[in-house]
Amino acid sequence: MYSEFAVPITRLKQGHNLFEWHVGNEFFGSFENSEVLGADVDVKVDVMFDGCDVKVAGGISGNVTGVCDRGLENVSIPVSTAFED
């Protein structure tokens, strides 16, 4: 399952290589005892390949659903972050 999220480093072309994935319930459901009950998250990764240098930047945005500790009801939480190496 996780191979669909792998970046084929040996097949990168020079310059920017954009990868986009959707992470849903199936992904989080594959983890034992996951506290994530549902998910609708988009992932974007830009891998910049320049000779021997590889730089990675990207971000995630969407919603995850978990159980509220106080009311024990399902709660949808928006998530959004960006990253750069």
LOZAMI-324183 format. One line per 4 residues: their letters; for each residue x, y, z of N, C-alpha, C, CB. Coordinates in Angstrom, 2 decimals. Glycine has a CB too. Example, Ala and Ser with C-alpha at 12.3 -4.5 7.8 and 13.67 -1.06 7.14 Angstrom:
REM LOZAMI-324183
AS	13.19 -5.69 7.80 12.30 -4.50 7.80 13.20 -3.30 7.80 11.31 -4.47 9.05  12.85 -2.25 7.08 13.67 -1.06 7.14 12.90 0.03 7.87 14.08 -0.60 5.72
END
This chain:
REM LOZAMI-324183
MYSE	0.81 -1.20 0.00 0.00 0.00 0.00 0.85 1.26 0.00 -0.92 0.00 1.20  1.94 1.26 0.76 2.72 2.48 0.90 3.56 2.78 -0.32 3.60 2.38 2.11  3.73 1.82 -1.22 4.53 2.06 -2.43 3.91 3.14 -3.30 4.67 0.76 -3.22  2.60 3.33 -3.21 1.98 4.39 -4.00 2.42 5.78 -3.54 0.47 4.27 -3.93
FAVP	2.97 5.88 -2.33 3.44 7.15 -1.80 4.96 7.30 -1.93 3.03 7.30 -0.36  5.60 6.37 -2.59 7.06 6.41 -2.75 7.45 7.33 -3.91 7.62 4.98 -2.99  8.54 8.05 -3.73 9.08 8.90 -4.78 10.20 8.13 -5.46 9.59 10.28 -4.20  10.10 7.90 -6.78 11.11 7.11 -7.49 12.39 7.94 -7.73 10.54 6.61 -8.84
ITRL	13.23 8.02 -6.73 14.42 8.87 -6.77 15.29 8.59 -7.99 15.24 8.68 -5.50  15.46 7.32 -8.35 16.35 6.97 -9.46 15.77 7.37 -10.82 16.62 5.47 -9.45  14.49 7.72 -10.88 13.86 8.10 -12.14 13.48 9.58 -12.22 12.63 7.27 -12.37  14.02 10.40 -11.32 13.70 11.82 -11.35 14.36 12.48 -12.54 14.15 12.51 -10.05
KQGH	13.65 13.43 -13.14 14.24 14.23 -14.21 14.87 15.48 -13.58 13.17 14.62 -15.30  15.77 16.10 -14.29 16.38 17.34 -13.80 15.30 18.39 -13.60 17.47 17.86 -14.80  15.42 19.16 -12.53 14.45 20.21 -12.25 13.37 19.75 -11.30 13.81 20.69 -13.53  12.21 20.37 -11.41 11.10 20.10 -10.49 10.33 18.85 -10.91 10.16 21.30 -10.44
NLFE	10.00 18.05 -9.91 9.19 16.85 -10.09 8.05 16.92 -9.08 10.05 15.52 -9.91  6.83 17.09 -9.56 5.69 17.28 -8.67 4.94 15.96 -8.48 4.74 18.36 -9.22  4.65 15.64 -7.21 3.88 14.44 -6.86 2.69 14.88 -6.03 4.77 13.39 -6.08  1.53 14.30 -6.32 0.32 14.62 -5.57 -0.37 13.32 -5.20 -0.63 15.54 -6.40
WHVG	-0.84 13.24 -3.95 -1.55 12.08 -3.46 -2.77 12.52 -2.66 -0.63 11.19 -2.60  -3.73 11.63 -2.59 -4.87 11.82 -1.69 -4.77 10.74 -0.62 -6.25 11.74 -2.47  -4.83 11.15 0.64 -4.76 10.22 1.76 -6.13 10.18 2.41 -3.65 10.65 2.80  -6.70 8.99 2.44 -8.04 8.83 2.98 -8.11 7.81 4.09 -8.99 8.46 1.89
NEFF	-9.31 7.34 4.32 -9.58 6.40 5.40 -8.75 5.12 5.30 -11.04 6.04 5.43  -8.56 4.63 4.09 -7.84 3.37 3.90 -6.41 3.47 4.43 -7.83 2.99 2.42  -5.76 4.59 4.20 -4.38 4.77 4.65 -4.29 4.69 6.17 -3.82 6.13 4.17  -5.09 5.48 6.87 -5.03 5.49 8.33 -5.59 4.20 8.93 -5.79 6.70 8.89
GSFE	-6.53 3.57 8.25 -7.09 2.31 8.71 -6.09 1.17 8.70 -8.26 1.95 7.87  -5.01 1.31 7.93 -4.00 0.26 7.87 -3.07 0.27 9.07 -3.18 0.40 6.60  -3.14 1.31 9.91 -2.32 1.39 11.12 -3.11 0.83 12.29 -1.88 2.85 11.41  -2.51 -0.09 13.00 -3.17 -0.68 14.16 -3.36 0.38 15.24 -2.36 -1.88 14.71
NSEV	-4.53 0.42 15.85 -4.85 1.34 16.94 -4.75 2.81 16.53 -3.93 1.09 18.11  -5.02 3.14 15.28 -4.97 4.52 14.84 -6.10 5.31 15.48 -5.05 4.61 13.30  -5.80 6.50 15.96 -6.82 7.38 16.54 -7.55 8.18 15.47 -6.19 8.32 17.55  -7.09 8.06 14.23 -7.74 8.74 13.11 -8.85 7.83 12.59 -6.70 9.10 11.98
LGAD	-10.09 8.31 12.69 -11.24 7.52 12.26 -11.60 7.76 10.81 -12.43 7.84 13.14  -11.23 8.91 10.30 -11.52 9.26 8.92 -10.55 10.32 8.45 -12.96 9.74 8.76  -10.36 10.41 7.14 -9.42 11.39 6.62 -9.77 11.77 5.19 -7.99 10.87 6.69  -9.49 13.00 4.88 -9.63 13.54 3.53 -8.52 14.57 3.39 -11.08 14.18 3.27
VDVK	-7.32 14.11 3.05 -6.13 14.95 3.05 -5.43 14.89 1.69 -5.16 14.51 4.17  -5.07 16.04 1.17 -4.30 16.13 -0.07 -2.85 16.43 0.28 -4.87 17.22 -1.02  -1.94 15.72 -0.37 -0.50 15.87 -0.14 0.14 16.26 -1.46 0.13 14.55 0.43  0.97 17.31 -1.42 1.72 17.75 -2.60 3.19 17.82 -2.23 1.20 19.14 -3.12
VDVM	4.03 17.23 -3.06 5.47 17.21 -2.82 6.18 17.62 -4.10 5.95 15.81 -2.33  7.10 18.58 -3.98 7.93 19.02 -5.10 9.36 18.59 -4.81 7.83 20.58 -5.31  9.89 17.69 -5.64 11.26 17.22 -5.48 12.10 17.90 -6.56 11.35 15.65 -5.58  13.04 18.73 -6.14 13.92 19.44 -7.05 15.22 18.65 -7.17 14.20 20.90 -6.56
FDGC	15.50 18.16 -8.37 16.69 17.35 -8.62 17.66 18.16 -9.47 16.32 16.01 -9.31  18.88 18.32 -8.95 19.90 19.09 -9.66 21.24 18.36 -9.50 19.99 20.56 -9.11  21.53 17.45 -10.42 22.78 16.69 -10.34 22.75 15.75 -9.16 23.99 17.63 -10.24  23.58 16.03 -8.17 23.63 15.20 -6.96 22.75 15.75 -5.84 25.06 15.07 -6.47
DVKV	22.22 16.94 -6.02 21.37 17.56 -4.99 19.90 17.19 -5.19 21.54 19.08 -5.01  19.26 16.87 -4.07 17.82 16.63 -4.08 17.22 17.47 -2.96 17.48 15.09 -3.90  16.31 18.36 -3.31 15.62 19.19 -2.32 14.13 18.87 -2.37 15.87 20.72 -2.57  13.53 18.82 -1.20 12.12 18.43 -1.10 11.33 19.53 -0.40 11.97 17.09 -0.34
AGGI	10.19 19.87 -0.97 9.27 20.83 -0.35 7.86 20.33 -0.62 9.48 22.29 -0.91  6.93 20.72 0.21 5.56 20.30 -0.03 4.62 20.73 1.07 5.49 18.83 -0.19  3.47 20.12 1.08 2.49 20.46 2.10 1.33 19.50 2.10 1.98 21.86 1.90  0.55 19.58 3.16 -0.68 18.79 3.28 -1.81 19.72 3.67 -0.52 17.64 4.32
SGNV	-3.01 19.39 3.25 -4.19 20.13 3.68 -5.41 19.23 3.57 -4.38 21.42 2.84  -6.33 19.40 4.49 -7.54 18.61 4.48 -8.14 18.51 5.87 -7.28 17.22 3.93  -8.83 17.41 6.12 -9.49 17.17 7.40 -9.25 15.74 7.86 -10.99 17.46 7.30  -9.10 15.58 9.18 -9.04 14.25 9.78 -10.14 14.20 10.85 -7.62 13.94 10.40
TGVC	-10.66 13.01 11.08 -11.71 12.82 12.08 -11.19 11.91 13.18 -12.99 12.23 11.43  -11.42 12.34 14.41 -11.04 11.56 15.58 -12.12 11.68 16.63 -9.68 12.01 16.15  -11.88 11.08 17.79 -12.84 11.13 18.88 -12.42 12.22 19.86 -12.95 9.76 19.59  -13.34 13.10 20.22 -13.09 14.14 21.21 -12.88 13.50 22.58 -14.27 15.16 21.25
DRGL	-11.81 13.88 23.26 -11.50 13.33 24.59 -12.55 13.71 25.63 -10.13 13.80 25.04  -13.17 14.85 25.46 -14.12 15.32 26.48 -15.53 14.77 26.28 -14.17 16.83 26.48  -16.03 14.87 25.05 -17.42 14.47 24.81 -17.56 13.10 24.18 -18.07 15.47 23.94  -16.44 12.50 23.80 -16.42 11.19 23.16 -17.24 11.13 21.87 -16.92 10.15 24.12
ENVS	-17.39 12.29 21.23 -18.06 12.35 19.93 -17.01 12.55 18.85 -19.12 13.49 19.90  -17.34 12.16 17.64 -16.42 12.37 16.52 -16.27 13.86 16.26 -16.92 11.65 15.25  -15.04 14.27 15.97 -14.76 15.66 15.67 -13.87 15.72 14.43 -14.08 16.38 16.88  -14.23 16.60 13.50 -13.44 16.79 12.29 -12.47 17.95 12.53 -14.35 17.07 11.05
IPVS	-11.18 17.69 12.28 -10.15 18.68 12.56 -9.45 19.06 11.25 -9.11 18.13 13.59  -9.46 20.35 10.91 -8.73 20.77 9.70 -7.22 20.70 9.96 -9.15 22.22 9.27  -6.48 20.21 8.97 -5.03 20.14 9.06 -4.43 20.83 7.83 -4.53 18.67 9.17  -3.35 21.54 8.07 -2.66 22.23 6.98 -1.25 22.55 7.44 -3.41 23.52 6.55
TAFE	-0.26 22.17 6.67 1.12 22.49 6.99 1.96 22.43 5.72 1.68 21.53 8.08  3.10 23.07 5.76 4.05 23.05 4.65 5.41 22.66 5.20 4.10 24.43 3.91  6.25 22.12 4.33 7.58 21.72 4.77 8.60 21.94 3.65 7.58 20.23 5.22  9.84 22.10 4.06 10.97 22.28 3.16 12.19 21.66 3.79 11.21 23.77 2.84
D	13.07 21.07 2.99 14.28 20.54 3.61 15.33 21.59 3.76 14.82 19.40 2.81
END
